[in-house]
Amino acid sequence: MTTTIHLTRGDITRVDADAIVNAANSSLLGGGGVDGAIHRHGGPAILEECRALRASHYGKGLPAGQAVATTAGELPARWVIHTVGPVWAASEDRSDLLASCHRESLRVADELGARTVAFPAISTGVYRWPLEDAARIAVETVRSTPTAVEEVRFVLFDDRAYEAFSRQAG
Ligand code: ADP
């Protein structure tokens, strides 16, 4: 089964996929950007599950490159898959961690039985990853990861991100 990649410009909290991916921070307790929007629109049920995860498996938080699922609360999606992108650093190549976010999110999606999954442009906001490079890693990783997910939708918040992903997805 091949995974189809689609690109959309818009707000991921509005997307009716089985699962949407959150560019979370390792605290799992909310933040700005896409994370803030997901908690704001999804309601308190998401934060409640995140708190429970912190109290059980992820006492020290979710490490960069890993992924974990919660309910999507009041969002149209069924699940939110939280993943923590690496912060961009000129002095160190953290590409493997950014690839791992995409791979691990797809692995969690497979565990859930999700067939459609929406991703934001992970690490390209507050974490400052250069868009073109983030788009390349995201598209290449989704293309090379074996998964039962049938459709991956990259939901890009602005024109710059949409254009970068369009160039990479060709
Ligand atoms: P990170 O900390 O991983 O950089 P951010 O949330 O700061 O995460 O930004 C990641 C990307 O998500 C940025 O390209 C930002 O423009 C985009 N973004 C912000 N809000 C939304 C949203 N509601 N839907 C989709 N993408 C969003």
Residues whose N, C-alpha, C, O or C-beta is under 5 A from the ligand:
A	BS01	ADP	G10 D11 I12 T13 A23 G32 G33 V34 D35 A37 G85 P120 A121 I122 S123 T124 G125 V126 Y127 R128 V155 F157 A161
